[in-house]
Amino acid sequence: MSAILSADDLNDFISPGVACIKPIETLPVKPEDGSNPYEVTTEDKAAAAQPPPPASISLTDCLACSGCVTSAEAVLVTLQSHTEVLTTLDTYRSLRAPWQPQNCTDGLTNGHSNGVNGHSHEGRLFVASVSPQSRASLAAVFNVSEAEAGNMISQLLSGPSGLRAGGHQGSDFTWVIDTNVMREACLTAAADEVALALNPNSSKAPTKPGAEGAIDTTPKGPILTSACPGWICYAEKTHPYILPHLSRLKSPQALTGTLVKSVLSRRYNIPPSQVWHVAIMPCFDKKLEASRSELTSSAWSSSPDISQDPVRDVDCVITARELLQLASARGINFSSLPRKPLSTAERIPFPDPKLDAFLFPPSRRRNQDAVAGSSGGYLYHILQTYQAQHPGSSMSVSRGRNADVVEYSLVNGSDTIIRAARFYGFRNIQNLVRRLKPPKASRLPGGKTGVSRKPGAAAEAGVKEYAYVEVMACPGGCTNGGGQVKVTEVENVRVESGLQITNGDVLAPKPGPKEQKEWLARVDEAYFSASESEDNTLDQDADSPMQDVQTNGHDDVVNGISRRKIKDVMDHWSAITGVNTQTLLYTSYRKVESDVGKKVSDMERVAGLAVTVGGGW
């Protein structure tokens, strides 16, 4: 983790736990061969003994522990930083795809040695994905458009004056993917998931006890967004009764990683470990998402290598602030990078025409409208989908108890078609999960089961009437993520970049909450101002498979997203990999249990230690 992260930066933090699930236990050292186990150790020998190595805590360990929640884990670990990106680039050469396989006629490799100079194991295929919120943060800092900020990021990661100009290997990223593309697939799948859950005629298999968050189960209403990893960690560790409500859909970050690893490893006949994927995200908790065991090659690989550990779909996550650290560490002035797209002449096509047209469309995928929010617009797209299916219906929006609680209703005359809500920030989330908690059964003889006598029973009933709830940990949404450039850092970043400070850019001497709110409004402005008409970096043929997405006047197209086209691409992806779409698009969640904070007797502790060292009774 980058040293720039501190507890003061966390806006999704609740409280740390009382202990770690990996306590440091002092175990007796086994005697070496030839030594006397009964020899008395003198004081000078004991002093010369080597101390035990320091305990190391990984992000995966934190995910398996219920001792703390959300960004508390990020303070405890040192992994997934810009330093890891530079170290990996300096260790491995970039594989320049497509290399020429031997005896191959179908576009795929056949098991022969491929890669740089015939030694693919010495290189890596480097791929990056960039979120629109990160681009918006940098756009506000450097007073450029969101599209120009995206071009600057691409120039840093893949351009001639970027990372390839330095380092031991001269490596850079072969592809830089806009996660807005995969977001469209997520939005379409989210609408299908809600329609399936709400359809009374759809067949739903009964959920087995303990499998409430399984990938093959249908969530029950209200369905809660699963794209925010801080919220997911909180639910898994503290409120397992929420698991049946969680959407099983992967986030755009996770879905991009699955597509990149599965397709490239299949097309080039290389192990997934040789595809190295970094994601640039607005939130530190996205590092936790990348460390989940469910989001690895073991979930989708048709022939996993049991001798190798599963490979993460996303190898590393860095934030907008860490991206600036990345450039600075290589002596690159980010503000001086070209703001124009990369040259199309040097672009290497993705190894499948249909996926290449999908991932790199001729025009930049625009962000959602302001009414959809800055977190991907899941809720709004679902409402738009239902609205397209019910001509003449209208959408009403009402603010809740604060600006981060918004209620939506789709009505047709006096009939309410669907109700939904948005809950941002952990204070509001706590109110939400409290209302969803099932009532306890009465222990009195003859008492009724499942009857709530709490004063908030009416409010709970209102929450349970929602079909979908968009839940995000950060107040204000993803543009306010913990990894975004804060108002207190803007001036220093601009001065270090040599930017000319104008009167309109002068900030308060000591920016406070008011200035941070104003700064977030500027970031939101950059996010929502992204235009679909801005040119992207690619040239495509007129008969590109994704050209007719903008068909109007049909409920198949919702806000410019063609459900038919998305489904066609997803089916094509499934055919390439031989993995069903459910496995590719969805994931699972589980209740996190540990002994943290529980009292353990001395006898139980001694017995546990004895078993650890091979003893026991």
Secondary structure, 3 states (H helix, E strand, C coil): CCCCCCHHHCCCCCCCCCCCCCCCCCCCCCCCCCCCCCCCCCHHHHHHCCCCCCCCCCHHHHHCCCCCCCCHHHHHCCCCCHHHHHHHHHHCEECCCCCCCCCCCCCCCCCCCCCHHHCHHHEEEEEEEECHHHHHHHHHHHCCCHHHHHHHHHHHHHCCCCHHHCCCCCCCCCEEEEHHHHHHHHHHHHHHHHHHHHCCCCCCCCCCCCCCCCCCCCCCCCEECCCCHHHHHHHHHHCHHHHHHECCECCHHHHHHHHHHHHHHHHCCCCHHHEEEEEEECCCHHHHHHCCCCCEHHHCCCCCCCCCCCCECCCEEEEHHHHHHHHHHCCCCHHHCCCCCCCHHHCCCCCCHHHHHHHCCCECCCCCCHHHCCCCCHHHHHHHHHHHHCCCCEEEEEECCCCCEEEEEEEECCEEEEEEEEEECHHHHHHHHHHHCCCCCCCCCCCCCCCCCCCCHHHHHHHHCCCEEEEECCCCCHHHCCCCCCHHHHHHHHHHCCCCCCHHHCCCCCCCHHHHHHHHHHHHHHHHCCCCCCECCCCCCCCCCCHHHHCCCCCCEECCEEHHHHHHHHHHHHHHHCCCHHHHHECCCCCCCCCCCCCCCHHHHHHHHHHHCCCCC
